[in-house]
Amino acid sequence: MLKILLQKLIKLYQLTISPLLGNCCRFSPSCSNYCYLAIEKYGAAKGLWLGIKRIFKCNPWSKGGIDQP
């Protein structure tokens, strides 16, 4: 149930806030897609943790690139 709630919150973010920010993620897939996929693959706790770590890696000093969960 928590897994579904987190994924719905990510989708809400993608539909409302993300378009306002533009395409600014250095990674592929985007950080929000990565978090969604990580939650799908590993469950709510580990997936959310991996998503948070990924968001902290997405900064101007990171090379970015392809990073799958």
N, C-alpha and C positions, 0 to 999 in steps of 0.2 A: 504494500500500500504506500509506503514512504517512497519507494522507487517510482511509482506512477506520479505521485505528487511532485517530486523533484523534476521529473521529465516534463510535466505540464508547466511548471514554473519556468523551465528553460525555454520551452516553446513560446510562452508568453513573452519572455525577454526577447526572443528572436523576432517576434512579430511587432513588438512595440518599441523597445529601446534600441536594439541593434541597428535598425535602419537609420536612426538619427545619428548614430556614431560613424556610420560608413564602414567600409572594408579596411579595418586597421589591424587585423590579426596577422602576425608574422608566420603563423603555422598553417598547415593544411592537414586535416580539416580545421576549421575555425575553433577557437577555444570553447564556444558554447556547443558546437557539434561534438567536439571531443568529449566534453563532460557528459553529454547525452548518451553517447556511445559507451563511455566507460561505465556509466550507471547501468546501462542495458547489459553489458558484459559481466561486470563484477558485483553488481548489487549496489544498494544505496550508500552504504558506509564507505567501502573502498572506492567506488566510482566517484563519489563526491570528493574524497581526499585526493584522488588522482586529478580531478578537474581543478581543484584549488591549486595544487602544485603546478599544473599547466598554466593557469592564469598568472601565477607569479613568475613563470619563465618567459611570458610574453611581454617583453619590454624592449626599449630601444637598443639595449646592449646585446640582445640575443640575436643569433643568426637566423633563427626560425627554421623553416623547412617542413618536411613531411614527418608527422609524428602520430602514429595510430595507437589507440588504447590497447 
